[in-house]
Amino acid sequence: MLTMQCKGRRQIWAGKVVAQLQARFDLAAVTVYVLAGRDYREFLVPALTAQGADVRLPMPPGLGYAKQVAWLKALAASVHGGESTLDKLRSLR
């Protein structure tokens, strides 16, 4: 679990994630929706932003793990018809 790792390991993890995304996408041309807790975002968001990505954090700040899961379940349940989860995320701006 990343939350139990020291800051150095979390920073290395974020660098690996960004490198994997860079291998597939032009980060300066994409919007990245980060649906993760604080420890996962800590180094990931600045690294993505430094590469020019438009980073969105749609979850309300300060939610614990259980409340994050509940928020994500509610988001998924609110998607109707031909709407995608991504459409729903975009509407949260």
PLY file of the C-alpha trace (Angstrom):
ply
format ascii 1.0
element vertex 93
property float x
property float y
property float z
element edge 92
property int vertex1
property int vertex2
end_header
0.00 0.00 0.00
1.44 3.32 -1.08
0.04 5.13 1.94
2.37 3.15 4.19
5.48 4.06 2.18
7.89 6.87 2.96
7.74 10.08 0.95
10.74 9.05 -1.13
9.03 5.87 -2.34
5.82 7.77 -3.07
7.83 10.25 -5.13
9.49 7.42 -7.07
6.06 5.84 -7.66
4.68 9.14 -9.00
7.65 9.45 -11.36
6.99 5.96 -12.70
3.30 6.71 -13.23
4.12 9.91 -15.11
6.70 8.08 -17.26
4.14 5.40 -18.14
1.58 8.04 -19.08
4.16 9.98 -21.12
4.91 6.82 -23.10
1.27 6.71 -24.22
0.09 10.32 -24.26
1.23 13.86 -24.90
0.59 15.06 -21.35
0.45 18.69 -22.45
-2.60 17.77 -24.55
-4.65 15.77 -22.05
-6.83 16.24 -19.00
-6.05 13.82 -16.17
-8.75 13.15 -13.59
-7.08 12.00 -10.37
-9.42 9.87 -8.26
-7.08 9.08 -5.41
-6.32 10.02 -1.85
-3.86 12.60 -0.59
-0.84 10.30 -0.30
-1.26 9.19 -3.91
-1.76 12.75 -5.16
1.05 14.38 -3.17
3.77 13.92 -5.80
1.66 12.78 -8.74
-0.26 16.02 -9.30
2.81 18.30 -9.31
4.66 15.88 -11.62
1.74 15.78 -14.06
1.33 19.54 -13.94
5.05 20.02 -14.58
4.59 18.05 -17.81
1.76 20.33 -18.88
-1.20 18.09 -18.04
-4.50 19.67 -17.13
-5.06 17.95 -13.77
-8.53 17.75 -12.23
-9.34 16.63 -8.69
-13.11 16.08 -8.72
-13.42 14.42 -5.31
-14.12 16.74 -2.39
-10.94 17.29 -0.34
-10.43 15.69 3.05
-12.41 12.49 2.51
-11.14 9.38 4.25
-10.88 6.11 2.35
-14.41 4.89 3.11
-15.93 8.23 2.12
-13.86 8.26 -1.10
-15.25 4.83 -2.00
-18.78 6.01 -1.21
-18.28 9.12 -3.36
-17.04 7.02 -6.29
-19.97 4.59 -5.93
-22.42 7.50 -5.87
-20.76 8.96 -8.98
-21.04 5.64 -10.83
-24.67 5.23 -9.74
-25.52 8.71 -11.00
-24.52 7.92 -14.59
-27.61 7.39 -16.75
-28.46 6.49 -20.32
-25.75 7.14 -22.87
-23.74 9.27 -20.45
-20.31 7.97 -19.50
-18.57 8.31 -16.15
-16.15 10.68 -17.88
-19.09 12.84 -19.02
-20.24 12.96 -15.42
-16.74 13.92 -14.18
-16.56 16.71 -16.75
-19.87 18.08 -15.50
-18.44 18.47 -11.97
-16.21 21.39 -12.95
0 1
1 2
2 3
3 4
4 5
5 6
6 7
7 8
8 9
9 10
10 11
11 12
12 13
13 14
14 15
15 16
16 17
17 18
18 19
19 20
20 21
21 22
22 23
23 24
24 25
25 26
26 27
27 28
28 29
29 30
30 31
31 32
32 33
33 34
34 35
35 36
36 37
37 38
38 39
39 40
40 41
41 42
42 43
43 44
44 45
45 46
46 47
47 48
48 49
49 50
50 51
51 52
52 53
53 54
54 55
55 56
56 57
57 58
58 59
59 60
60 61
61 62
62 63
63 64
64 65
65 66
66 67
67 68
68 69
69 70
70 71
71 72
72 73
73 74
74 75
75 76
76 77
77 78
78 79
79 80
80 81
81 82
82 83
83 84
84 85
85 86
86 87
87 88
88 89
89 90
90 91
91 92
